[in-house]
Every structure is written in C-alpha cells, then in structure tokens.
Amino acid sequence: MNETREKLEDMLCRISDEYGFYRPRMYKKNARKDYLALAKCRKRGSKKIRKAIKKQLQYIRRDLGYIDNLLENNGVELSASDAKLLDVLTTVYEQQRYMFENNTHTVENRIVSISQPYIRPIVRGKAKSPVEFGAKLDLSVDETGMCRLEKLSFDAYNESAVLKTAIDNYKQRTGHYPERVLVDQIYRNRENITFCSNLGIRLLGKRLGRPKKDPDTKAESKTIYQDNTDRIEVERKFSLAKRKFGLGLLLTKRKDTTKASIVLSIIAMNIDRLTAMLLRFLKFVFPFFIFDEEKLMLSRFAAY
C-alpha cells in the first residue's frame, strides 16, 4: 500500500512538472506519518490495522482521482511505461479495497509485486520459507542425463498433472515408453499409478493404502533401493542449475526475459553434459592424449 501510494505521488509530480501544472495537494507527510505509525508499532491489533489501511486507501483514491482528471480534462498523455504502471497500481488499489470491504485476505490473481505483477505467492509449507515467489517448473531427466523443461508457470499448480504429459513427450522423442519413472511421492496418485500400470511402467514410491503384510523380497528391496538412488540425479540437476548455471540468481524483471533466463540455464546445463560425454569419448578413442578434464570443466563454467 505504501509503495503504491509513493509511485502514484511520483507519477503526479512528474506529470505536473512535464506539462507545467501546479502540483495537487497530496498530503505526503501525513500519509507517511500514518504509515510509520503502524510500521513501527510492535503490537498491531486488527482495529489498528484496518484503520491504517483505510487511510492509505483514501490517499490512493485521491491520487488516482487527480490522475484521471488530468487525463480526461487536461489533455495529458501517458507514455507506454507510465500507462502500464498506472494499470498495475489501479489493480492493486481495487484488490486492496475489495479485501478491506469484504474483510478477507485473499483475492483472485493478487498482485504482490508492482515491478513484477505476474508473480503469484506459492505456498510451499517449508519451515524456512512457507511462501515462495517466482517461477514454478517441472524438470525431467532421461537416461542419458539430458534435462527437459516439462512445464513452467508463475501460478501455483499441482505437479502430479504433469506426469502424463512428460511420459507422452518421452514417447514422441524415443518412440517407446520408459521402463521406469522415478518421481516424488506427490506424483503417486491413483490416476498416475493406473496410467503407468496400463503402459507397463514401473513407478517409484510407496504403495497407497495399508502396507503389505509380507515383507519385500531381497530382489524387490534391491530394486527399490536402486530406484531411490537413481532419483537423486533429478535433485542434483536442480542443485547444479542453481549453483553453476544461474538458475538461483535471476535478475530479470519481465515475464518473457525471466522465462528465457530459466530456459537458457537448462540449455547451458545440457551443453555441459554433452561436453562431458564428448571428453569421455575422446579419452576412449585417443587414449595416448592427456586431457586435463578439471581445467576444461572450469573453463566451461567460466564461459557461462
């Protein structure tokens, strides 16, 4: 709310100076004082919070009225960036007013960042960060170690719905279905289990319902252990992409550039995998040459 009001005030001052109008009375000091009265308060009761929100909404409504008057009656034309910003600020005001009037904390497509209005809060339930903001993606890794982006979205979604699409994409690439699929427990719902069972695909994870009375045989236990070990490769790919290929340090602000940065990180990781496979092939074909793989790996990471 405070950021919305400040951006509206800056826009009003900029428009007034550009067209030579007198700056309207915006009560900047009073609005800032009311905001700090709540921000610096240790114990914030519900009545005090609603009173502060009501005041900020009134300040924002006044500023929006000033801008509408300038646009309709004074021939002011906004630039493309200012028009887009004004649309975002208006949406934020309408959402906050709706939540205030209906005494609720949720609204559809709630904007949590003015500079990135496409971002939505995603509840993860983690102890360190129960709510996360940013892109959510599904990544698949085939038997050769190559990664593919199955789904990328800034809205929260259920990952289990992506499994069928990922398996169908694998069928289109290779011409056959995989022998096994190593996934998290969230993918093991009845629909996915039935889908994989009909295709003869082994799906990693515990059985739904009650555990079996008879313990697993030695061969079954060995298979389950090997599947769990191999599934670590997927988690390793996420860690590698964040540490070495910039996936954990995205500095872009626009929606399209953020998606492009994520895709480029995965492409760079695949190129690194191909380079490592090429080095092994060269070592096998030309065993009399000495390849310093450590230096080559460092040079590849530095090039990214």
Backbone bond lengths (Angstrom), bond angles and torsions (degrees), N, CA, C in turn:
res aa  C-N    CA-C-N  psi(-1)  N-CA   C-N-CA  omega(-1)  CA-C   N-CA-C  phi
1 M - - - 1.465 - - 1.526 110.66 -
2 N 1.322 116.73 -45.83 1.457 119.95 -179.93 1.523 111.28 -64.34
3 E 1.351 116.64 -41.80 1.467 120.05 178.55 1.521 111.19 -64.73
4 T 1.322 117.25 -39.16 1.464 120.70 178.04 1.518 110.99 -61.65
5 R 1.324 116.21 -45.62 1.463 119.77 179.34 1.521 111.81 -62.94
6 E 1.324 117.23 -43.02 1.462 120.45 -178.89 1.530 111.96 -64.63
7 K 1.314 117.71 -38.84 1.465 120.32 179.07 1.532 110.71 -68.62
8 L 1.324 117.17 -36.52 1.466 119.78 175.78 1.526 110.86 -65.35
9 E 1.312 117.42 -40.45 1.460 120.82 178.30 1.534 111.32 -64.35
10 D 1.329 116.46 -41.41 1.466 119.66 177.75 1.530 110.83 -63.86
11 M 1.324 116.67 -39.46 1.457 119.67 179.11 1.525 111.22 -65.91
12 L 1.322 116.80 -40.71 1.471 120.32 178.04 1.522 111.15 -62.76
13 C 1.315 116.76 -45.21 1.470 120.15 179.14 1.526 111.28 -62.77
14 R 1.328 116.65 -40.21 1.458 120.42 -178.93 1.532 111.19 -67.32
15 I 1.316 116.81 -41.57 1.472 120.01 179.53 1.532 110.58 -67.53
16 S 1.331 116.20 -42.98 1.470 119.52 -179.22 1.527 111.23 -62.57
17 D 1.320 117.38 -42.42 1.457 120.29 179.52 1.527 111.82 -68.55
18 E 1.321 116.88 -35.56 1.462 120.45 -177.68 1.522 111.48 -69.89
19 Y 1.335 118.58 -38.92 1.472 122.23 -176.94 1.523 112.57 -99.04
20 G 1.314 118.07 0.17 1.455 120.38 177.47 1.510 114.81 76.40
21 F 1.328 118.03 26.20 1.459 121.47 177.84 1.529 109.52 -90.61
22 Y 1.337 114.69 158.27 1.462 119.27 171.10 1.532 108.65 -71.97
23 R 1.310 115.38 139.27 1.460 119.42 178.13 1.528 109.94 -68.84
24 P 1.311 118.27 130.14 1.473 119.67 179.12 1.525 111.44 -70.60
25 R 1.306 115.64 162.14 1.456 120.86 179.14 1.534 108.68 -75.06
26 M 1.326 115.83 116.81 1.472 120.27 -174.89 1.529 113.40 -114.22
27 Y 1.320 118.64 -7.36 1.473 122.01 177.69 1.530 110.95 55.23
28 K 1.325 116.33 49.85 1.458 120.51 -178.33 1.521 112.40 -61.44
29 K 1.339 115.81 -45.85 1.459 119.66 -176.55 1.523 111.29 -65.31
30 N 1.323 116.20 -41.89 1.470 119.29 179.32 1.528 111.30 -64.73
31 A 1.333 116.25 -41.05 1.462 119.93 -179.95 1.524 111.00 -65.59
32 R 1.325 116.37 -41.67 1.459 120.22 178.56 1.521 111.25 -66.10
33 K 1.332 116.14 -38.51 1.464 120.72 179.15 1.525 110.69 -65.12
34 D 1.322 117.31 -42.23 1.465 120.53 178.27 1.522 111.92 -65.03
35 Y 1.319 116.09 -36.55 1.477 119.40 178.85 1.526 110.85 -67.63
36 L 1.331 117.27 -45.14 1.467 120.36 -178.56 1.519 111.88 -68.33
37 A 1.322 116.83 -27.74 1.461 119.46 178.59 1.521 111.38 -61.77
38 L 1.333 116.44 -31.99 1.460 120.08 176.80 1.524 111.49 -89.42
39 A 1.335 117.84 -38.47 1.464 120.73 -176.57 1.523 111.82 -65.02
40 K 1.324 117.63 -34.48 1.461 121.41 -178.60 1.525 113.04 -89.07
41 C 1.290 116.63 -2.56 1.468 120.23 -178.41 1.531 109.52 -81.76
42 R 1.314 118.04 130.39 1.460 121.51 -179.14 1.521 111.58 -75.51
43 K 1.316 117.11 -45.06 1.457 121.23 -179.80 1.531 108.14 -104.78
44 R 1.308 115.04 113.42 1.466 120.54 -177.33 1.520 109.46 -112.07
45 G 1.319 115.29 104.50 1.450 119.99 176.77 1.511 111.34 -76.92
46 S 1.328 115.78 163.92 1.467 120.37 -178.14 1.527 111.47 -64.00
47 K 1.334 117.05 -37.15 1.465 119.68 179.86 1.532 110.75 -67.18
48 K 1.315 116.19 -41.13 1.466 119.83 -179.99 1.529 110.96 -65.63
49 I 1.339 116.75 -38.64 1.462 120.43 179.41 1.519 110.94 -66.07
50 R 1.339 116.10 -44.67 1.467 119.10 -179.52 1.531 111.48 -65.67
51 K 1.306 116.20 -35.64 1.462 119.65 178.39 1.527 111.04 -65.72
52 A 1.349 116.30 -41.15 1.469 120.12 178.99 1.522 110.90 -67.96
53 I 1.327 117.48 -40.66 1.470 120.34 178.73 1.520 111.06 -64.19
54 K 1.316 116.01 -39.87 1.466 119.75 179.14 1.529 111.16 -61.23
55 K 1.316 117.29 -41.29 1.460 120.33 179.13 1.524 111.30 -65.12
56 Q 1.334 116.52 -44.02 1.462 119.46 179.88 1.529 111.43 -64.82
57 L 1.330 116.79 -37.15 1.461 119.68 176.77 1.527 111.20 -63.74
58 Q 1.316 117.49 -36.55 1.464 120.55 178.50 1.529 111.18 -67.90
59 Y 1.338 116.79 -39.96 1.471 119.59 176.73 1.532 110.80 -62.79
60 I 1.327 116.02 -43.79 1.467 119.87 -178.68 1.526 110.50 -66.96
61 R 1.336 117.60 -39.73 1.466 120.52 179.34 1.525 110.60 -62.56
62 R 1.317 117.76 -38.99 1.463 120.91 178.17 1.530 110.83 -64.57
63 D 1.340 116.93 -44.22 1.456 120.17 -179.77 1.528 111.78 -65.36
64 L 1.327 117.16 -39.74 1.464 120.05 177.02 1.527 111.11 -64.26
65 G 1.342 116.17 -35.87 1.466 119.29 176.28 1.522 111.98 -64.61
66 Y 1.323 117.28 -38.81 1.466 120.83 176.11 1.532 111.04 -60.59
67 I 1.333 115.98 -46.19 1.468 119.88 -178.09 1.526 110.79 -66.01
68 D 1.340 117.99 -42.03 1.465 120.39 177.69 1.524 111.13 -61.05
69 N 1.320 117.22 -38.65 1.464 121.19 178.65 1.534 111.00 -65.37
70 L 1.324 117.24 -40.88 1.460 120.51 178.39 1.524 111.65 -65.68
71 L 1.331 116.29 -37.63 1.457 119.32 -178.45 1.526 112.14 -73.51
72 E 1.333 117.82 -35.72 1.459 120.78 -174.70 1.526 112.95 -87.60
73 N 1.319 117.66 -38.62 1.465 120.18 -170.20 1.523 114.56 -110.22
74 N 1.323 118.50 -11.27 1.463 119.27 -175.28 1.527 113.08 -120.47
75 G 1.306 117.40 8.49 1.460 120.65 175.09 1.508 114.97 67.53
76 V 1.304 117.74 27.84 1.457 121.08 179.67 1.529 109.22 -80.60
77 E 1.319 116.86 135.01 1.459 122.94 176.84 1.522 108.89 -118.81
78 L 1.315 115.42 126.41 1.453 121.13 -179.43 1.520 110.53 -87.83
79 S 1.311 115.25 150.53 1.458 120.13 173.51 1.529 109.57 -72.11
80 A 1.323 116.06 169.78 1.463 120.09 -178.08 1.529 111.29 -62.39
81 S 1.342 116.75 -40.69 1.465 119.85 -179.67 1.527 111.57 -68.05
82 D 1.367 116.12 -40.85 1.470 119.18 179.23 1.525 111.26 -68.13
83 A 1.337 116.80 -37.89 1.469 119.65 178.78 1.528 110.99 -64.60
84 K 1.338 115.90 -39.42 1.467 119.42 177.69 1.522 110.95 -67.31
85 L 1.344 116.25 -41.07 1.458 120.09 178.70 1.519 111.06 -64.65
86 L 1.337 116.94 -41.43 1.465 120.30 179.38 1.522 111.04 -63.20
87 D 1.317 117.51 -38.21 1.466 121.02 178.01 1.530 110.65 -63.42
88 V 1.331 116.75 -40.73 1.476 120.45 179.10 1.525 110.22 -66.87
89 L 1.336 117.14 -44.36 1.465 120.56 -179.18 1.523 111.32 -64.73
90 T 1.325 116.75 -38.04 1.469 119.93 177.15 1.520 110.79 -64.09
91 T 1.329 116.67 -41.21 1.467 120.27 178.51 1.521 111.32 -64.10
92 V 1.337 116.33 -40.96 1.477 120.04 178.00 1.522 110.14 -61.61
93 Y 1.336 116.85 -43.59 1.464 119.86 179.57 1.526 111.15 -62.64
94 E 1.327 117.41 -43.70 1.460 120.16 -179.58 1.526 111.46 -64.79
95 Q 1.334 117.14 -38.89 1.465 119.67 178.51 1.522 111.65 -66.90
96 Q 1.330 116.72 -42.96 1.457 119.95 179.62 1.533 111.41 -66.90
97 R 1.318 117.01 -37.34 1.463 119.70 177.68 1.524 111.34 -67.67
98 Y 1.335 116.24 -38.33 1.463 119.94 177.61 1.524 110.78 -62.25
99 M 1.346 117.09 -44.86 1.464 119.76 179.91 1.522 111.36 -67.39
100 F 1.339 117.03 -33.80 1.466 119.50 179.14 1.529 110.89 -69.86
101 E 1.311 117.04 -44.50 1.461 120.30 -177.41 1.517 112.60 -70.39
102 N 1.341 116.91 -33.29 1.464 120.67 -178.54 1.525 113.07 -96.89
103 N 1.333 116.28 3.02 1.470 121.91 176.63 1.536 111.14 52.82
104 T 1.335 115.48 52.87 1.460 121.95 179.44 1.517 108.84 -135.11
105 H 1.334 115.74 166.30 1.472 121.25 -179.32 1.522 112.05 -115.96
106 T 1.323 117.26 6.18 1.460 120.51 -178.99 1.520 109.58 -125.28
107 V 1.329 114.48 146.50 1.449 122.00 175.86 1.519 107.31 -153.31
108 E 1.309 116.46 149.98 1.463 120.64 -176.75 1.524 110.59 -68.47
109 N 1.342 115.20 135.09 1.467 122.61 178.65 1.533 111.57 53.58
110 R 1.317 115.38 49.40 1.459 120.38 -177.67 1.527 110.70 -67.20
111 I 1.318 116.56 132.81 1.457 122.98 178.07 1.526 108.32 -87.57
112 V 1.333 115.91 123.10 1.460 121.44 -179.61 1.522 112.02 -112.49
113 S 1.328 117.53 -6.41 1.457 121.54 179.00 1.527 108.20 -143.80
114 I 1.327 116.38 122.90 1.463 120.16 -179.09 1.520 110.63 -70.82
115 S 1.319 118.36 -38.85 1.465 120.88 179.51 1.523 112.27 -73.32
116 Q 1.336 117.09 -24.09 1.462 122.03 177.63 1.528 109.20 -131.04
117 P 1.330 117.84 74.82 1.472 119.85 -174.50 1.515 114.50 -69.51
118 Y 1.321 118.19 -11.44 1.468 121.16 -179.48 1.519 112.28 -82.05
119 I 1.337 118.35 -11.14 1.462 121.52 -177.61 1.525 110.19 -79.02
120 R 1.331 115.40 138.91 1.458 121.17 178.59 1.526 109.43 -123.36
121 P 1.326 118.07 147.44 1.472 119.86 176.39 1.522 111.07 -69.96
122 I 1.330 115.91 133.66 1.463 122.33 179.91 1.527 107.75 -118.74
123 V 1.311 116.20 115.63 1.465 121.49 -178.99 1.523 108.53 -77.60
124 R 1.348 116.60 119.30 1.459 121.91 -178.32 1.529 112.23 -108.43
125 G 1.342 117.52 -23.60 1.456 120.03 178.43 1.506 114.73 77.49
126 K 1.335 118.20 15.02 1.463 120.79 179.31 1.526 109.82 -79.54
127 A 1.322 115.76 153.63 1.459 119.91 -178.83 1.530 110.58 -68.95
128 K 1.329 117.18 -39.31 1.455 120.54 -177.42 1.519 111.88 -74.98
129 S 1.326 117.14 -43.28 1.469 121.44 -178.57 1.527 108.25 -141.21
130 P 1.322 117.68 90.80 1.470 119.88 -178.15 1.528 113.40 -64.38
131 V 1.337 117.21 -28.00 1.465 121.43 178.41 1.525 108.39 -124.28
132 E 1.331 116.10 129.30 1.456 121.42 -179.77 1.521 109.94 -117.60
133 F 1.325 115.91 156.12 1.453 122.41 -178.96 1.528 108.35 -128.15
134 G 1.317 116.11 134.55 1.452 119.99 179.17 1.516 111.09 139.16
135 A 1.318 114.94 -166.11 1.456 120.78 -177.54 1.526 110.71 -79.87
136 K 1.319 115.23 148.21 1.455 122.50 175.02 1.519 107.16 -119.52
137 L 1.332 116.42 129.44 1.464 119.29 -174.53 1.515 110.83 -137.78
138 D 1.338 114.30 153.98 1.453 122.60 173.78 1.518 107.85 -112.52
139 L 1.326 116.23 128.05 1.452 122.93 -176.70 1.520 109.33 -120.12
140 S 1.326 116.64 132.89 1.460 121.41 176.85 1.523 109.23 -115.05
141 V 1.331 115.80 145.63 1.462 123.03 179.49 1.527 107.46 -125.37
142 D 1.338 116.68 125.23 1.463 120.09 -179.67 1.528 110.30 -88.41
143 E 1.329 115.75 -174.30 1.462 120.30 -175.31 1.522 112.88 -69.24
144 T 1.330 118.11 -18.52 1.465 120.90 177.76 1.523 112.86 -89.57
145 G 1.335 117.91 -3.75 1.454 121.15 -179.76 1.508 114.68 89.48
146 M 1.341 117.84 7.70 1.459 121.73 179.18 1.529 109.78 -84.64
147 C 1.334 116.11 138.04 1.465 122.38 -176.48 1.527 110.24 -101.19
148 R 1.307 115.16 145.56 1.457 121.35 176.98 1.524 109.32 -138.41
149 L 1.320 114.61 139.86 1.465 120.86 -179.18 1.520 108.72 -87.11
150 E 1.322 115.93 113.38 1.462 120.41 -177.60 1.529 112.50 -86.60
151 K 1.325 116.33 -36.44 1.469 119.74 179.27 1.514 109.07 -156.16
152 L 1.340 115.22 141.56 1.464 122.26 178.57 1.515 108.10 -138.44
153 S 1.331 116.91 123.19 1.451 120.88 -177.26 1.523 109.43 -151.83
154 F 1.331 115.23 149.83 1.463 120.97 175.12 1.526 111.47 -94.54
155 D 1.320 117.83 -4.66 1.454 123.07 176.05 1.525 109.28 -99.21
156 A 1.329 115.42 152.36 1.455 119.93 177.59 1.527 109.94 -70.24
157 Y 1.321 115.88 140.43 1.462 121.02 177.55 1.519 108.60 -151.01
158 N 1.332 115.25 164.29 1.463 121.09 179.89 1.522 108.95 -87.72
159 E 1.339 116.37 122.04 1.453 120.50 -175.34 1.522 113.01 -65.39
160 S 1.327 117.75 -25.22 1.468 119.83 -174.66 1.521 112.29 -63.80
161 A 1.337 117.34 -23.69 1.464 119.70 -178.99 1.517 112.93 -74.66
162 V 1.334 118.08 -9.96 1.460 121.87 -176.53 1.525 111.69 -89.48
163 L 1.336 118.03 -14.43 1.461 120.77 -173.19 1.521 111.96 -62.69
164 K 1.321 118.18 -45.08 1.468 120.89 -178.88 1.525 111.03 -61.72
165 T 1.332 116.34 -42.76 1.459 119.93 179.31 1.520 111.31 -63.50
166 A 1.336 117.39 -40.35 1.467 120.69 179.32 1.522 111.38 -64.47
167 I 1.334 117.10 -40.41 1.463 120.32 178.98 1.523 110.71 -67.50
168 D 1.330 117.86 -40.13 1.465 120.79 177.50 1.529 111.27 -65.23
169 N 1.325 117.19 -37.77 1.468 120.07 176.91 1.530 110.89 -64.26
170 Y 1.326 116.68 -38.57 1.469 120.29 177.02 1.528 110.23 -63.52
171 K 1.326 117.17 -39.91 1.467 121.34 178.68 1.529 110.83 -63.47
172 Q 1.331 118.12 -39.73 1.457 120.62 179.22 1.523 112.04 -67.93
173 R 1.334 117.39 -34.06 1.464 120.38 -178.48 1.521 112.54 -75.53
174 T 1.327 116.40 -40.98 1.469 120.29 -171.09 1.524 113.58 -106.57
175 G 1.339 117.46 -19.11 1.457 119.70 -177.78 1.512 114.43 88.49
176 H 1.316 118.89 -0.39 1.465 122.22 178.73 1.522 108.59 -149.15
177 Y 1.327 115.89 160.97 1.459 121.19 178.21 1.530 110.02 -82.62
178 P 1.330 116.88 154.29 1.476 118.59 179.73 1.525 111.49 -71.00
179 E 1.323 115.23 156.18 1.464 120.10 177.85 1.521 111.23 -73.82
180 R 1.327 117.36 -35.41 1.457 122.18 -178.93 1.525 109.14 -145.43
181 V 1.315 115.75 155.87 1.459 123.09 177.64 1.522 107.10 -129.44
182 L 1.324 116.35 120.34 1.460 122.17 -177.29 1.522 108.69 -101.81
183 V 1.319 117.08 111.20 1.464 121.74 -171.72 1.520 109.91 -135.23
184 D 1.339 114.31 171.39 1.460 120.92 172.33 1.529 109.83 -76.82
185 Q 1.323 114.78 171.69 1.457 120.36 -178.08 1.529 111.56 -67.52
186 I 1.342 118.22 -25.38 1.456 119.83 -176.56 1.523 111.53 -67.13
187 Y 1.330 117.70 -23.17 1.459 121.11 179.78 1.522 112.20 -80.47
188 R 1.324 117.71 -12.70 1.462 120.83 -175.38 1.526 110.72 -89.45
189 N 1.322 116.59 69.98 1.458 119.95 169.88 1.535 108.76 -100.81
190 R 1.304 116.44 174.13 1.472 120.25 -174.60 1.530 111.81 -63.78
191 E 1.320 116.18 -36.68 1.457 119.49 -178.41 1.526 111.28 -65.85
192 N 1.331 117.10 -44.97 1.461 120.05 -179.71 1.526 111.60 -70.29
193 I 1.330 116.77 -36.91 1.467 119.70 178.74 1.525 110.37 -63.71
194 T 1.329 116.73 -43.01 1.467 120.16 178.50 1.528 111.02 -65.58
195 F 1.317 116.59 -40.55 1.463 121.41 179.81 1.534 110.53 -61.50
196 C 1.324 117.80 -47.00 1.459 120.99 -179.35 1.529 111.45 -70.54
197 S 1.326 116.89 -35.11 1.461 120.05 -179.82 1.526 111.10 -66.10
198 N 1.322 117.69 -39.27 1.466 121.07 178.95 1.524 112.14 -65.87
199 L 1.338 116.60 -28.35 1.466 120.73 -179.98 1.521 112.75 -94.39
200 G 1.333 117.62 0.83 1.449 120.53 179.86 1.512 114.13 73.75
201 I 1.337 116.88 28.85 1.463 122.11 -178.52 1.525 108.57 -100.41
202 R 1.328 117.17 133.60 1.463 121.71 176.86 1.526 108.65 -84.71
203 L 1.321 115.88 122.67 1.465 122.53 -177.68 1.521 108.97 -105.89
204 L 1.322 115.97 125.61 1.455 121.02 -176.76 1.527 110.43 -71.12
205 G 1.324 116.84 145.08 1.459 121.54 172.87 1.512 112.96 131.68
206 K 1.329 114.56 170.62 1.456 120.63 179.30 1.527 110.49 -75.79
207 R 1.323 114.91 154.21 1.457 120.39 176.94 1.521 110.32 -70.46
208 L 1.339 115.76 148.81 1.450 120.24 174.96 1.526 109.63 -77.28
209 G 1.326 116.08 150.75 1.457 120.48 178.94 1.520 112.64 86.11
210 R 1.321 115.42 -155.26 1.453 120.59 -176.92 1.531 110.60 -72.23
211 P 1.320 116.71 147.35 1.472 118.92 176.50 1.527 111.22 -69.35
212 K 1.322 116.23 158.35 1.454 121.06 179.85 1.529 110.87 -68.40
213 K 1.334 115.14 148.70 1.461 119.47 177.24 1.519 110.58 -71.35
214 D 1.329 115.72 -43.48 1.461 119.70 -179.30 1.519 109.51 -83.92
215 P 1.315 118.55 133.46 1.471 120.34 178.58 1.524 111.29 -67.91
216 D 1.315 115.57 159.72 1.463 120.76 178.83 1.523 110.16 -66.12
217 T 1.320 113.90 147.80 1.457 118.79 176.31 1.528 110.18 -72.26
218 K 1.297 115.78 171.59 1.460 120.31 -178.56 1.528 110.92 -64.39
219 A 1.336 116.10 -37.93 1.469 119.47 179.29 1.524 111.26 -68.36
220 E 1.341 116.85 -40.85 1.466 119.88 178.87 1.527 111.06 -66.13
221 S 1.316 117.27 -41.65 1.463 120.37 178.27 1.520 111.13 -63.03
222 K 1.328 116.75 -38.35 1.467 120.19 179.20 1.518 110.57 -66.89
223 T 1.345 117.02 -39.15 1.469 120.98 178.68 1.518 111.22 -65.59
224 I 1.339 116.83 -43.77 1.460 120.88 179.43 1.524 110.71 -63.64
225 Y 1.325 116.49 -41.62 1.471 120.16 178.95 1.532 110.97 -63.71
226 Q 1.331 116.93 -42.06 1.460 120.21 -179.84 1.524 111.41 -66.33
227 D 1.335 116.89 -38.53 1.469 120.20 177.98 1.524 111.15 -64.94
228 N 1.321 116.60 -42.55 1.467 119.61 178.09 1.523 111.64 -64.33
229 T 1.316 116.57 -36.06 1.464 120.52 178.25 1.525 111.25 -67.67
230 D 1.327 116.09 -42.61 1.467 119.96 -178.39 1.531 111.52 -70.72
231 R 1.334 117.26 -26.27 1.466 118.90 -178.56 1.530 111.77 -70.20
232 I 1.314 117.47 -17.50 1.461 120.79 178.51 1.524 110.78 -62.48
233 E 1.343 116.78 -23.03 1.462 120.71 179.93 1.526 111.59 -59.98
234 V 1.332 116.64 -35.03 1.465 119.59 179.19 1.521 110.58 -67.33
235 E 1.331 117.07 -46.03 1.462 120.45 177.94 1.529 110.54 -63.78
236 R 1.330 116.42 -34.79 1.463 119.89 178.54 1.528 110.52 -65.23
237 K 1.321 117.59 -35.61 1.461 120.40 179.40 1.520 111.14 -64.77
238 F 1.324 117.55 -39.97 1.462 120.42 176.52 1.529 110.34 -62.70
239 S 1.324 116.56 -45.17 1.460 120.17 179.74 1.522 111.06 -64.11
240 L 1.330 117.35 -41.57 1.456 121.03 179.91 1.525 111.36 -64.58
241 A 1.334 116.22 -41.42 1.465 119.49 179.98 1.524 111.82 -64.87
242 K 1.324 117.26 -34.96 1.462 120.62 -179.56 1.532 111.54 -76.28
243 R 1.328 117.24 -38.49 1.472 120.25 -174.71 1.519 113.12 -82.13
244 K 1.344 117.20 -36.14 1.461 120.43 -169.66 1.527 114.55 -114.04
245 F 1.316 118.10 -21.83 1.464 119.70 -171.19 1.527 112.98 -123.25
246 G 1.310 118.02 20.66 1.452 122.07 168.52 1.510 116.95 78.71
247 L 1.325 119.15 7.74 1.463 119.34 -179.16 1.522 111.83 -70.24
248 G 1.314 117.78 -25.51 1.461 120.65 179.34 1.510 113.62 -93.12
249 L 1.344 117.45 7.95 1.456 120.48 -178.26 1.534 108.70 -139.90
250 L 1.324 116.41 64.44 1.457 121.73 179.84 1.529 108.94 -87.66
251 L 1.328 116.93 122.72 1.457 122.50 -177.94 1.520 112.36 -108.96
252 T 1.308 118.20 3.30 1.467 121.60 -178.77 1.523 110.08 -78.28
253 K 1.328 115.50 154.63 1.459 121.69 -177.38 1.525 112.91 -112.51
254 R 1.327 116.48 -31.54 1.456 118.89 -177.94 1.518 111.16 -80.80
255 K 1.336 115.02 157.61 1.461 119.92 -176.99 1.524 111.37 -67.57
256 D 1.334 116.93 -43.39 1.458 119.65 -177.14 1.525 111.58 -71.03
257 T 1.326 117.55 -38.70 1.462 119.37 179.59 1.525 111.67 -70.45
258 T 1.322 117.09 -32.20 1.471 119.68 176.19 1.521 110.92 -65.83
259 K 1.334 116.13 -43.87 1.464 119.38 177.16 1.530 110.90 -62.85
260 A 1.333 116.11 -41.20 1.457 119.68 179.79 1.532 111.26 -63.21
261 S 1.328 117.69 -39.06 1.464 121.01 179.12 1.525 111.21 -64.73
262 I 1.326 116.74 -39.41 1.462 120.25 179.01 1.527 110.60 -65.55
263 V 1.328 116.04 -44.90 1.471 120.06 179.83 1.529 110.73 -63.90
264 L 1.328 117.39 -41.18 1.463 120.69 179.70 1.530 111.68 -64.60
265 S 1.321 117.15 -34.60 1.470 119.79 176.89 1.523 111.11 -63.03
266 I 1.326 116.38 -41.91 1.463 120.09 179.51 1.525 110.68 -69.52
267 I 1.343 117.28 -38.71 1.468 120.26 177.49 1.527 110.42 -62.89
268 A 1.334 116.77 -43.41 1.464 120.11 178.69 1.527 111.21 -62.05
269 M 1.320 116.89 -37.34 1.459 120.21 178.62 1.532 110.91 -66.76
270 N 1.332 117.22 -37.72 1.464 120.54 176.84 1.528 111.31 -68.04
271 I 1.335 116.89 -38.55 1.468 119.96 177.52 1.522 110.24 -63.07
272 D 1.336 116.28 -39.36 1.463 119.51 176.93 1.522 111.15 -62.83
273 R 1.312 116.19 -39.00 1.470 120.26 177.67 1.523 110.59 -64.08
274 L 1.331 117.91 -44.12 1.457 121.65 178.69 1.529 111.54 -63.21
275 T 1.333 115.70 -37.71 1.464 119.30 178.32 1.518 111.23 -64.85
276 A 1.321 116.73 -41.11 1.469 120.11 178.12 1.530 110.78 -64.48
277 M 1.325 117.19 -39.41 1.469 120.23 177.34 1.524 110.85 -65.27
278 L 1.344 116.74 -37.68 1.463 120.45 177.76 1.521 111.35 -65.31
279 L 1.318 117.90 -39.45 1.466 121.32 178.30 1.530 111.08 -62.81
280 R 1.319 117.04 -41.30 1.459 119.45 178.02 1.532 111.11 -64.47
281 F 1.337 115.87 -38.27 1.461 119.45 178.47 1.528 111.19 -65.51
282 L 1.323 116.93 -41.48 1.461 120.30 179.50 1.528 111.00 -66.22
283 K 1.318 117.03 -37.21 1.462 120.11 177.22 1.528 111.16 -64.32
284 F 1.334 115.07 -35.10 1.469 118.54 -179.64 1.527 111.22 -74.88
285 V 1.349 117.03 -39.17 1.466 120.46 -177.58 1.519 111.59 -77.77
286 F 1.334 116.26 -40.26 1.460 120.64 -177.95 1.537 109.38 -117.96
287 P 1.302 117.37 73.75 1.476 118.62 -176.59 1.521 113.42 -68.98
288 F 1.352 117.82 -17.56 1.463 119.76 -178.24 1.519 112.11 -81.16
289 F 1.361 118.16 -11.34 1.462 120.75 174.65 1.517 109.49 -87.83
290 I 1.344 116.11 150.42 1.459 122.15 178.96 1.533 107.93 -106.00
291 F 1.342 117.29 117.76 1.453 122.46 178.97 1.526 108.74 -107.32
292 D 1.309 115.39 121.05 1.468 120.03 176.44 1.523 107.05 -85.31
293 E 1.330 116.74 88.97 1.466 121.39 -174.03 1.522 111.46 -65.99
294 E 1.330 117.94 -33.40 1.464 120.23 -178.85 1.522 110.87 -63.53
295 K 1.348 117.40 -43.24 1.454 120.17 179.25 1.530 110.92 -67.86
296 L 1.327 115.57 -38.68 1.458 118.54 178.88 1.519 111.06 -64.97
297 M 1.317 117.62 -39.23 1.461 121.38 178.01 1.521 110.54 -63.91
298 L 1.335 117.65 -42.84 1.457 120.48 179.60 1.517 111.03 -65.36
299 S 1.339 117.15 -38.23 1.459 119.21 178.72 1.511 111.54 -67.71
300 R 1.344 116.84 -34.08 1.463 118.83 178.00 1.532 110.53 -68.03
301 F 1.332 116.41 -42.93 1.462 118.77 178.62 1.518 111.19 -64.50
302 A 1.328 117.68 -37.95 1.454 120.65 179.81 1.514 111.08 -66.96
303 A 1.351 117.40 -30.83 1.462 119.52 -178.43 1.505 112.12 -70.17
304 Y 1.334 117.64 -20.51 1.460 119.61 -179.09 1.504 111.14 -87.12
